Amino acid sequence: MSDSLIIPPNGALDLLSLGALVHRLDPGVIPFRKAAECRIHVSGGEFNCAANLADCFGMATGIASAMVDYPVGDLIAERVRAMGVKPFYKRFKHDGATGPNMATVYSDRGYGIRAPVVFYNRANEAAAQLQPGDFDWNAIFGAGVRWFHSGGIFAALSRTTPELIVEGMRAAKAAGAVVSFDLNYRAKLWNISGGHARAVELIRRIVENVDVLVGNEEDLQMGLGIPGPEVAAKSKLDPSAFLGMIDRVVARHPQIKIVATTLREVHSTHRHSWGAVAWVGGQTYISPTCELDVLDRVGGGDGFAAGFFYGLMTGEPPAEAIKLGWAHGALLTTFPGDTTMATLDQVRAFAKGGSARIQR
């Protein structure tokens, strides 16, 4: 682990995430226009990270989010409990007709040459109504929190969610916690909450408080307004474009100690090449690459982040931490749904080179 990243050695929570909880309807390989049935997955980029750390890695985690008192909220809350994540909810009453609602994500899996299709219903979303003052940060951080995490999807939901993220991050920093942010730039969401210029302005304010940043070169360009790389990548697995932007990111945000991302080359919906790269305190660390047979690609990036954070929090050197993130993200694509079903033993075995053809 980089000496410049100071992680508290203990706390009531290893990680606390702030973000929206959603439910994803998954008809499998059948397009929604022809679907007759769906599986229901509970998700949310920030929650996924907390759930993965709790369920696979045995860490104590929490989620600060909105919860609506109606059956869909009950379903989501049950899944949060099942993953071992401690909830901190701002509760809303449903009016029986129009909301507030827990957001719905619709996502088929595609097949072969047919890509997955994802769309949303975030109308009258309870999480979008969250605002500064909704959580008692002093009480939460007073019990001890080692790491605080949020992301760009939650930031894009409304005019109040970015302010809540900043409030939470400042409380986390005051309490000595590490702060991370997954850029996760989504143009569709930012377009309905102020557009790209507003996104850059708000994300820059958020990132001023961040120690560990997760995002690829497109996220860095769109979310931070950083000019594109001068060196073109030879492939999606080539980290040169990402690394070519790091100096500009750190020049603008010198407090950032780590920037990391996954690398994915999509050959077909179910055949991907997979890797990861991290810049840690001026040094570059690159994972092996492997060929994935993908069952469900949703959540792979969150799986990487969880494994990478776990490695850092448990004192692994960066080269090992990125392998743990890479391995867990890869395994997560072999399960249905957005959160892990892997065991720590499986992650460590794959990180060491087992169970798949690895190209070093």
One Martini backbone bead per residue (centre of mass of N, CA, C, O) as a GRO file, in nm:
protein
  360
    1MET     BB    1   0.098   0.034   0.019
    2SER     BB    2   0.070   0.355   0.018
    3ASP     BB    3   0.205   0.589   0.236
    4SER     BB    4   0.005   0.834   0.150
    5LEU     BB    5  -0.222   0.636   0.241
    6ILE     BB    6  -0.431   0.689   0.518
    7ILE     BB    7  -0.559   0.418   0.702
    8PRO     BB    8  -0.754   0.329   0.924
    9PRO     BB    9  -0.726   0.041   1.125
   10ASN     BB   10  -1.018   0.114   1.249
   11GLY     BB   11  -1.380   0.035   1.283
   12ALA     BB   12  -1.712  -0.010   1.262
   13LEU     BB   13  -1.639   0.071   0.961
   14ASP     BB   14  -1.479   0.017   0.664
   15LEU     BB   15  -1.742   0.102   0.483
   16LEU     BB   16  -1.911   0.389   0.332
   17SER     BB   17  -2.197   0.446   0.140
   18LEU     BB   18  -2.326   0.683  -0.109
   19GLY     BB   19  -2.657   0.617  -0.247
   20ALA     BB   20  -2.853   0.450  -0.473
   21LEU     BB   21  -3.127   0.242  -0.471
   22VAL     BB   22  -3.205  -0.038  -0.685
   23HIS     BB   23  -3.397  -0.208  -0.939
   24ARG     BB   24  -3.342  -0.490  -1.158
   25LEU     BB   25  -3.465  -0.588  -1.468
   26ASP     BB   26  -3.421  -0.939  -1.591
   27PRO     BB   27  -3.474  -1.123  -1.904
   28GLY     BB   28  -3.210  -1.177  -2.019
   29VAL     BB   29  -3.193  -1.252  -2.363
   30ILE     BB   30  -3.459  -1.107  -2.371
   31PRO     BB   31  -3.622  -0.869  -2.493
   32PHE     BB   32  -3.850  -0.656  -2.367
   33ARG     BB   33  -4.056  -0.666  -2.614
   34LYS     BB   34  -4.061  -1.011  -2.542
   35ALA     BB   35  -4.112  -1.033  -2.250
   36ALA     BB   36  -4.247  -1.249  -1.962
   37GLU     BB   37  -3.988  -1.232  -1.766
   38CYS     BB   38  -3.817  -1.157  -1.446
   39ARG     BB   39  -3.549  -1.059  -1.271
   40ILE     BB   40  -3.444  -0.939  -0.941
   41HIS     BB   41  -3.216  -0.677  -0.876
   42VAL     BB   42  -2.999  -0.535  -0.646
   43SER     BB   43  -2.868  -0.194  -0.661
   44GLY     BB   44  -2.586   0.019  -0.694
   45GLY     BB   45  -2.280   0.128  -0.716
   46GLU     BB   46  -2.228   0.184  -0.411
   47PHE     BB   47  -2.360  -0.069  -0.296
   48ASN     BB   48  -2.197  -0.287  -0.440
   49CYS     BB   49  -1.935  -0.233  -0.290
   50ALA     BB   50  -2.042  -0.294  -0.006
   51ALA     BB   51  -2.153  -0.581  -0.064
   52ASN     BB   52  -1.890  -0.713  -0.159
   53LEU     BB   53  -1.724  -0.662   0.100
   54ALA     BB   54  -1.913  -0.824   0.285
   55ASP     BB   55  -1.965  -1.104   0.137
   56CYS     BB   56  -1.666  -1.177   0.038
   57PHE     BB   57  -1.456  -1.004   0.252
   58GLY     BB   58  -1.576  -0.949   0.554
   59MET     BB   59  -1.680  -0.660   0.582
   60ALA     BB   60  -1.772  -0.358   0.731
   61THR     BB   61  -2.078  -0.215   0.608
   62GLY     BB   62  -2.245   0.072   0.448
   63ILE     BB   63  -2.563   0.257   0.372
   64ALA     BB   64  -2.654   0.569   0.235
   65SER     BB   65  -3.010   0.622   0.191
   66ALA     BB   66  -3.304   0.570   0.036
   67MET     BB   67  -3.643   0.488   0.168
   68VAL     BB   68  -3.943   0.319   0.084
   69ASP     BB   69  -4.272   0.256   0.217
   70TYR     BB   70  -4.285  -0.029   0.027
   71PRO     BB   71  -4.256  -0.324  -0.134
   72VAL     BB   72  -3.999  -0.247  -0.291
   73GLY     BB   73  -3.844  -0.153  -0.043
   74ASP     BB   74  -3.858  -0.422   0.108
   75LEU     BB   75  -3.696  -0.584  -0.096
   76ILE     BB   76  -3.437  -0.416  -0.084
   77ALA     BB   77  -3.386  -0.434   0.225
   78GLU     BB   78  -3.352  -0.741   0.230
   79ARG     BB   79  -3.097  -0.748   0.045
   80VAL     BB   80  -2.918  -0.577   0.220
   81ARG     BB   81  -2.919  -0.769   0.460
   82ALA     BB   82  -2.816  -1.026   0.305
   83MET     BB   83  -2.527  -0.875   0.243
   84GLY     BB   84  -2.439  -0.721   0.525
   85VAL     BB   85  -2.561  -0.426   0.525
   86LYS     BB   86  -2.570  -0.123   0.678
   87PRO     BB   87  -2.832   0.093   0.736
   88PHE     BB   88  -2.893   0.449   0.627
   89TYR     BB   89  -3.207   0.601   0.641
   90LYS     BB   90  -3.416   0.791   0.439
   91ARG     BB   91  -3.754   0.825   0.481
   92PHE     BB   92  -4.040   0.738   0.273
   93LYS     BB   93  -4.365   0.800   0.161
   94HIS     BB   94  -4.607   0.645  -0.009
   95ASP     BB   95  -4.906   0.743  -0.202
   96GLY     BB   96  -5.002   0.485  -0.401
   97ALA     BB   97  -4.908   0.612  -0.704
   98THR     BB   98  -4.633   0.828  -0.753
   99GLY     BB   99  -4.493   0.838  -0.462
  100PRO     BB  100  -4.208   0.779  -0.396
  101ASN     BB  101  -3.930   0.602  -0.556
  102MET     BB  102  -3.773   0.320  -0.662
  103ALA     BB  103  -3.568   0.261  -0.890
  104THR     BB  104  -3.561   0.150  -1.237
  105VAL     BB  105  -3.389  -0.111  -1.411
  106TYR     BB  106  -3.340  -0.200  -1.754
  107SER     BB  107  -3.177  -0.528  -1.841
  108ASP     BB  108  -3.047  -0.693  -2.075
  109ARG     BB  109  -2.791  -0.931  -2.205
  110GLY     BB  110  -2.793  -1.029  -2.461
  111TYR     BB  111  -2.627  -1.171  -2.771
  112GLY     BB  112  -2.346  -1.177  -2.900
  113ILE     BB  113  -2.402  -0.925  -3.132
  114ARG     BB  114  -2.607  -0.846  -2.905
  115ALA     BB  115  -2.651  -0.596  -2.709
  116PRO     BB  116  -2.717  -0.458  -2.436
  117VAL     BB  117  -3.012  -0.307  -2.280
  118VAL     BB  118  -3.048   0.021  -2.121
  119PHE     BB  119  -3.299   0.146  -1.889
  120TYR     BB  120  -3.517   0.393  -1.722
  121ASN     BB  121  -3.693   0.467  -1.395
  122ARG     BB  122  -3.661   0.798  -1.222
  123ALA     BB  123  -3.930   0.881  -1.128
  124ASN     BB  124  -3.966   1.009  -0.834
  125GLU     BB  125  -3.698   0.978  -0.677
  126ALA     BB  126  -3.589   0.955  -0.363
  127ALA     BB  127  -3.276   0.997  -0.393
  128ALA     BB  128  -3.311   1.283  -0.537
  129GLN     BB  129  -3.416   1.416  -0.248
  130LEU     BB  130  -3.159   1.428  -0.132
  131GLN     BB  131  -2.989   1.619   0.136
  132PRO     BB  132  -2.858   1.822   0.326
  133GLY     BB  133  -2.918   1.685   0.662
  134ASP     BB  134  -3.019   1.371   0.638
  135PHE     BB  135  -2.747   1.306   0.798
  136ASP     BB  136  -2.561   1.190   1.085
  137TRP     BB  137  -2.234   1.218   1.065
  138ASN     BB  138  -2.131   1.232   1.354
  139ALA     BB  139  -2.247   0.955   1.437
  140ILE     BB  140  -2.125   0.779   1.216
  141PHE     BB  141  -1.816   0.872   1.246
  142GLY     BB  142  -1.792   0.840   1.558
  143ALA     BB  143  -1.774   0.512   1.535
  144GLY     BB  144  -1.614   0.457   1.280
  145VAL     BB  145  -1.454   0.521   0.958
  146ARG     BB  146  -1.232   0.431   0.699
  147TRP     BB  147  -1.438   0.452   0.440
  148PHE     BB  148  -1.553   0.665   0.166
  149HIS     BB  149  -1.829   0.628  -0.080
  150SER     BB  150  -1.893   0.740  -0.421
  151GLY     BB  151  -2.088   0.871  -0.717
  152GLY     BB  152  -2.193   0.987  -1.037
  153ILE     BB  153  -2.485   0.891  -1.041
  154PHE     BB  154  -2.580   1.032  -0.785
  155ALA     BB  155  -2.489   1.320  -0.872
  156ALA     BB  156  -2.704   1.324  -1.130
  157LEU     BB  157  -3.003   1.328  -1.002
  158SER     BB  158  -2.955   1.628  -0.879
  159ARG     BB  159  -2.909   1.936  -0.706
  160THR     BB  160  -2.849   1.785  -0.412
  161THR     BB  161  -2.652   1.537  -0.429
  162PRO     BB  162  -2.374   1.680  -0.452
  163GLU     BB  163  -2.397   1.824  -0.176
  164LEU     BB  164  -2.408   1.564  -0.010
  165ILE     BB  165  -2.138   1.451  -0.089
  166VAL     BB  166  -1.967   1.683   0.019
  167GLU     BB  167  -2.063   1.661   0.308
  168GLY     BB  168  -1.968   1.368   0.354
  169MET     BB  169  -1.668   1.409   0.281
  170ARG     BB  170  -1.601   1.622   0.496
  171ALA     BB  171  -1.670   1.440   0.734
  172ALA     BB  172  -1.469   1.218   0.666
  173LYS     BB  173  -1.211   1.387   0.676
  174ALA     BB  174  -1.249   1.486   0.970
  175ALA     BB  175  -1.239   1.164   1.065
  176GLY     BB  176  -1.000   1.018   0.871
  177ALA     BB  177  -1.108   0.921   0.607
  178VAL     BB  178  -1.124   0.773   0.323
  179VAL     BB  179  -1.180   0.897  -0.020
  180SER     BB  180  -1.412   0.794  -0.274
  181PHE     BB  181  -1.461   0.798  -0.649
  182ASP     BB  182  -1.695   0.717  -0.906
  183LEU     BB  183  -1.757   0.865  -1.194
  184ASN     BB  184  -1.971   0.741  -1.380
  185TYR     BB  185  -2.048   0.861  -1.660
  186ARG     BB  186  -2.390   0.988  -1.747
  187ALA     BB  187  -2.541   1.156  -1.990
  188LYS     BB  188  -2.845   1.107  -1.945
  189LEU     BB  189  -2.848   1.225  -1.655
  190TRP     BB  190  -2.710   1.505  -1.701
  191ASN     BB  191  -2.915   1.613  -1.917
  192ILE     BB  192  -3.151   1.636  -1.673
  193SER     BB  193  -2.924   1.808  -1.464
  194GLY     BB  194  -2.763   2.046  -1.673
  195GLY     BB  195  -2.531   1.904  -1.808
  196HIS     BB  196  -2.198   1.906  -1.880
  197ALA     BB  197  -2.105   2.169  -1.744
  198ARG     BB  198  -2.225   2.098  -1.468
  199ALA     BB  199  -2.079   1.837  -1.421
  200VAL     BB  200  -1.792   1.951  -1.410
  201GLU     BB  201  -1.834   2.147  -1.178
  202LEU     BB  202  -1.933   1.936  -0.963
  203ILE     BB  203  -1.710   1.719  -0.981
  204ARG     BB  204  -1.479   1.900  -0.902
  205ARG     BB  205  -1.584   1.956  -0.616
  206ILE     BB  206  -1.578   1.666  -0.524
  207VAL     BB  207  -1.270   1.590  -0.598
  208GLU     BB  208  -1.137   1.779  -0.383
  209ASN     BB  209  -1.207   1.525  -0.157
  210VAL     BB  210  -1.021   1.311  -0.302
  211ASP     BB  211  -0.808   1.014  -0.299
  212VAL     BB  212  -0.986   0.801  -0.473
  213LEU     BB  213  -1.002   0.726  -0.824
  214VAL     BB  214  -1.261   0.615  -1.050
  215GLY     BB  215  -1.170   0.585  -1.400
  216ASN     BB  216  -1.166   0.646  -1.719
  217GLU     BB  217  -1.086   0.842  -1.984
  218GLU     BB  218  -1.381   0.930  -2.032
  219ASP     BB  219  -1.443   1.019  -1.744
  220LEU     BB  220  -1.218   1.234  -1.729
  221GLN     BB  221  -1.323   1.406  -1.961
  222MET     BB  222  -1.634   1.440  -1.883
  223GLY     BB  223  -1.614   1.489  -1.563
  224LEU     BB  224  -1.336   1.692  -1.559
  225GLY     BB  225  -1.234   1.823  -1.835
  226ILE     BB  226  -1.010   1.656  -1.958
  227PRO     BB  227  -0.801   1.623  -2.184
  228GLY     BB  228  -0.710   1.424  -2.407
  229PRO     BB  229  -0.502   1.207  -2.522
  230GLU     BB  230  -0.200   1.203  -2.710
  231VAL     BB  231  -0.215   0.890  -2.685
  232ALA     BB  232  -0.315   0.627  -2.853
  233ALA     BB  233  -0.475   0.345  -2.825
  234LYS     BB  234  -0.443   0.020  -2.946
  235SER     BB  235  -0.646  -0.069  -2.716
  236LYS     BB  236  -0.857  -0.140  -2.450
  237LEU     BB  237  -0.587  -0.273  -2.300
  238ASP     BB  238  -0.446  -0.003  -2.329
  239PRO     BB  239  -0.312   0.228  -2.080
  240SER     BB  240  -0.196   0.492  -2.218
  241ALA     BB  241  -0.438   0.687  -2.221
  242PHE     BB  242  -0.484   0.692  -1.919
  243LEU     BB  243  -0.188   0.767  -1.829
  244GLY     BB  244  -0.178   1.037  -2.008
  245MET     BB  245  -0.386   1.188  -1.786
  246ILE     BB  246  -0.274   1.197  -1.490
  247ASP     BB  247  -0.112   1.460  -1.473
  248ARG     BB  248  -0.366   1.641  -1.511
  249VAL     BB  249  -0.525   1.545  -1.270
  250VAL     BB  250  -0.306   1.607  -1.048
  251ALA     BB  251  -0.268   1.908  -1.114
  252ARG     BB  252  -0.571   1.973  -1.034
  253HIS     BB  253  -0.556   1.718  -0.803
  254PRO     BB  254  -0.309   1.678  -0.570
  255GLN     BB  255  -0.460   1.487  -0.348
  256ILE     BB  256  -0.438   1.256  -0.528
  257LYS     BB  257  -0.323   0.904  -0.495
  258ILE     BB  258  -0.550   0.745  -0.673
  259VAL     BB  259  -0.588   0.574  -0.996
  260ALA     BB  260  -0.856   0.368  -1.140
  261THR     BB  261  -0.915   0.087  -1.378
  262THR     BB  262  -1.065  -0.074  -1.625
  263LEU     BB  263  -1.016  -0.326  -1.891
  264ARG     BB  264  -1.212  -0.358  -2.204
  265GLU     BB  265  -1.267  -0.611  -2.454
  266VAL     BB  266  -1.526  -0.643  -2.693
  267HIS     BB  267  -1.625  -0.919  -2.894
  268SER     BB  268  -1.879  -0.996  -2.729
  269THR     BB  269  -2.119  -1.025  -2.503
  270HIS     BB  270  -1.955  -1.314  -2.395
  271ARG     BB  271  -1.664  -1.182  -2.496
  272HIS     BB  272  -1.386  -1.089  -2.293
  273SER     BB  273  -1.133  -0.868  -2.221
  274TRP     BB  274  -0.934  -0.839  -1.908
  275GLY     BB  275  -0.845  -0.550  -1.701
  276ALA     BB  276  -0.603  -0.338  -1.511
  277VAL     BB  277  -0.536  -0.003  -1.362
  278ALA     BB  278  -0.283   0.181  -1.159
  279TRP     BB  279  -0.227   0.486  -0.983
  280VAL     BB  280   0.037   0.506  -0.724
  281GLY     BB  281   0.217   0.756  -0.626
  282GLY     BB  282   0.358   0.741  -0.939
  283GLN     BB  283   0.276   0.445  -0.987
  284THR     BB  284   0.245   0.157  -1.199
  285TYR     BB  285  -0.034  -0.084  -1.227
  286ILE     BB  286  -0.075  -0.407  -1.389
  287SER     BB  287  -0.262  -0.641  -1.485
  288PRO     BB  288  -0.363  -0.897  -1.601
  289THR     BB  289  -0.501  -1.095  -1.860
  290CYS     BB  290  -0.833  -1.209  -1.971
  291GLU     BB  291  -1.077  -1.444  -2.064
  292LEU     BB  292  -1.425  -1.395  -2.087
  293ASP     BB  293  -1.725  -1.560  -1.979
  294VAL     BB  294  -2.023  -1.392  -1.997
  295LEU     BB  295  -2.322  -1.358  -1.823
  296ASP     BB  296  -2.297  -1.065  -1.649
  297ARG     BB  297  -2.172  -0.736  -1.675
  298VAL     BB  298  -2.301  -0.619  -1.439
  299GLY     BB  299  -2.065  -0.493  -1.190
  300GLY     BB  300  -1.759  -0.526  -1.256
  301GLY     BB  301  -1.645  -0.251  -1.161
  302ASP     BB  302  -1.739  -0.281  -0.865
  303GLY     BB  303  -1.576  -0.536  -0.818
  304PHE     BB  304  -1.303  -0.410  -0.853
  305ALA     BB  305  -1.319  -0.192  -0.634
  306ALA     BB  306  -1.357  -0.383  -0.394
  307GLY     BB  307  -1.093  -0.547  -0.423
  308PHE     BB  308  -0.900  -0.305  -0.417
  309PHE     BB  309  -0.985  -0.190  -0.143
  310TYR     BB  310  -0.921  -0.439   0.019
  311GLY     BB  311  -0.621  -0.445  -0.032
  312LEU     BB  312  -0.561  -0.168   0.093
  313MET     BB  313  -0.698  -0.221   0.381
  314THR     BB  314  -0.498  -0.494   0.423
  315GLY     BB  315  -0.192  -0.413   0.312
  316GLU     BB  316  -0.149  -0.448   0.029
  317PRO     BB  317   0.013  -0.423  -0.234
  318PRO     BB  318  -0.071  -0.278  -0.525
  319ALA     BB  319  -0.017  -0.528  -0.708
  320GLU     BB  320  -0.225  -0.702  -0.539
  321ALA     BB  321  -0.477  -0.525  -0.532
  322ILE     BB  322  -0.532  -0.528  -0.841
  323LYS     BB  323  -0.572  -0.833  -0.860
  324LEU     BB  324  -0.817  -0.851  -0.676
  325GLY     BB  325  -0.998  -0.670  -0.846
  326TRP     BB  326  -0.974  -0.822  -1.114
  327ALA     BB  327  -1.076  -1.097  -1.009
  328HIS     BB  328  -1.352  -1.010  -0.896
  329GLY     BB  329  -1.466  -0.880  -1.153
  330ALA     BB  330  -1.453  -1.139  -1.321
  331LEU     BB  331  -1.633  -1.320  -1.143
  332LEU     BB  332  -1.892  -1.142  -1.147
  333THR     BB  333  -1.959  -1.212  -1.460
  334THR     BB  334  -2.057  -1.523  -1.369
  335PHE     BB  335  -2.306  -1.380  -1.245
  336PRO     BB  336  -2.604  -1.299  -1.151
  337GLY     BB  337  -2.610  -0.976  -1.134
  338ASP     BB  338  -2.447  -0.702  -0.932
  339THR     BB  339  -2.346  -0.904  -0.718
  340THR     BB  340  -2.183  -1.117  -0.529
  341MET     BB  341  -2.074  -1.495  -0.520
  342ALA     BB  342  -1.802  -1.492  -0.412
  343THR     BB  343  -1.501  -1.595  -0.278
  344LEU     BB  344  -1.201  -1.535  -0.142
  345ASP     BB  345  -1.062  -1.789  -0.246
  346GLN     BB  346  -1.132  -1.743  -0.544
  347VAL     BB  347  -0.991  -1.473  -0.575
  348ARG     BB  348  -0.704  -1.561  -0.493
  349ALA     BB  349  -0.670  -1.783  -0.704
  350PHE     BB  350  -0.707  -1.604  -0.956
  351ALA     BB  351  -0.485  -1.392  -0.887
  352LYS     BB  352  -0.259  -1.634  -0.912
  353GLY     BB  353  -0.371  -1.802  -1.196
  354GLY     BB  354  -0.637  -1.946  -1.182
  355SER     BB  355  -0.904  -2.084  -1.392
  356ALA     BB  356  -0.739  -1.944  -1.641
  357ARG     BB  357  -0.633  -1.785  -1.914
  358ILE     BB  358  -0.319  -1.621  -1.897
  359GLN     BB  359  -0.181  -1.307  -2.002
  360ARG     BB  360   0.154  -1.168  -1.940
   0.00000   0.00000   0.00000
